[in-house]
Amino acid sequence: MLCLQSLTDVAREEAQRRRLLEQQGIEEKVINPDAAQGGNLTVSTGSPVTASKSTSEKSISAGRTSLHSFRTALQKLDQAIRQDEERLASRRARLESERWEIPRSRRSSGRSRTSKSESKLQEAIDELELKLKQLRQERSETYEAGKKAGFLPGELDGKGIIP
């Protein structure tokens, strides 16, 4: 019987295996195909493990903290963007309903109040659009900073595997 395993499970098991090897102090061997040698394989070993167990655990937790800080910042920005998009949609709907509302009286003062409220709504809409643009730019910068720090897009979005 053929047992299929998801890539997520395979990656999780590999991350566990690497952690165990690191904790035991076993050197890792990396096999890299080298195109310059006509397809021959070269084997290189990692640097000898001289750091203590607590040092390696600190570096792992520092990496998690950094990933955690990027993910938290992205989640906060996403939440702020969603809230502002909802506010923007409600303001636009309110403005549209006020434009199509039947005037209650023919007095000029009634119409001026309506145009004042419409102009205030339009100002609020313009401010929200500007704020949304800034939030999206900030999210993009944070996302790129996370990628430059070496994290995969799936890890930053919370969809990847965190070792």
N, C-alpha and C positions, 0 to 999 in steps of 0.2 A: 504494500500500500504506500502510495506516494504522499508524503506529508509536506504541504506547502506552508511556507513561513513568510510573513510580511517583512518588507525591508526595515520597518521600524523595529521589529523584534530582533532582526539580525544585527542592526546597528546598536541596539541597547546591549545585547550580549557581547558584542565586540568592545564596547566602552567598558563594560564590567571586567572583561578579560584583561584589557590594558591597565585598568586600575589595580587589579590583583597583581599583575606582573610588576608594576611600579612599586607597590607596597612590599613585595618580596625582594625587590632590589635586582631583578633579572634584567639584563641588557636586552634591548629590542634589536632585531635585525630587519632592515628595510631592503627589499629587493626592487631595484629600479631598472627598467629596460633602457638601454642606452642606444639611441639610433645611430650614433657615430661609430659604434663598434659592430654595425651590421646585425643588430638584433641580439647580441650577446647580453647576458644578464650580469650586473655588477651587484655585489652585496656589500652593504655598509652597516656598521654597527653604530648605535647611538653612543654618546659619551658615557663613560663609566659612572655609575650611580655613587656619588660621594656625599650627596646631601642627605640629611637626616629625614626620617619619616615625617616629622612635624613640619619641616620646611616644605616638603612636597605637598602636604595637606594644606598649608597656608597658601601656596601658589594656586592650588586647585580652587580653594574657597575664594581667593581674590578674583579668579577668572569668573566664578559664578556670580560674585558680587557685581562685577563689572557688567556681565550679561544681564543680571537682574536690574541694575540701574538703567541700562538702555531699554529693556523691556518695560519697566515701570514708566519711564519718561514717554515712551511711544504710546503706552496705554492711556496715560493721562492726556496726551495730545489728541489721540483718537476720540476720547470721550468729550473733550472740549469742542472738537470739530463737529461731532454728532449733535451736541447740544446747540451749537450756533447754527448749524444747518436747519435744525427744527425751529429755532427762533426765527430764522430768516424766512422759512416757508410760511410760518404763521403770520408774520408781518406782511409778506407779499399777499397772502390770502385776504388779510384784513384790509389792505390798501385797495385790492381789487373789489372787495365788497363795498367799500365806501365810495368808490368811483361809480359803481352801478346803482347805488342807493337812490331812491326817489326823493327829491328834495321835499321837505315837510312844509315849507312855506316859500313864498316867492320873495321874501324879504332879502335884501342884499346882505344883511348881517348874518343870516343863516348860511348863506353860501360862503362867506368869508371864513366862518368857523370851520366849515368842511374843508376848504382849501388849506387852512392852517394845519388841520390835523393830517391832511394828506401830505403836506410838505414835511411835517414832523416825522411821519411814517417813512417817507422817502429818505430823509436824513438818517433815520435809524437803520434802514435797509442798506444804505451806502456804507455806514459805519460797520455793520455786521459783515458785509462783503469784504471790506478791507481787513477786518480782524480775521476772517476765514482765510484770506490769502496769506496773511502773516503766519497763522497757525500751520497751514499746509507747508509753507516754506520751512518753518522751524522743524516740522516733522520730517521733512525730506533731509534736512541737514543732520538731524539726530540719527536717522536711518543710515545715511552715508557714513557718519562717524562710527557707527556700530559695525558696518561692513569693513571699514578701514582698520578697526580694532581686531578684525579677524573672525567675526561672527558671521554665520551663514544667514541668509534672509529668512529662512524658516525658523531659526532660533530667535531672531529678533521679533518675528511676528507671533511667537509662541506656538508655532506649529511644528517645530523641529525637535530633535532629541537633545536634551541637556545631559551631558555625561555626569 
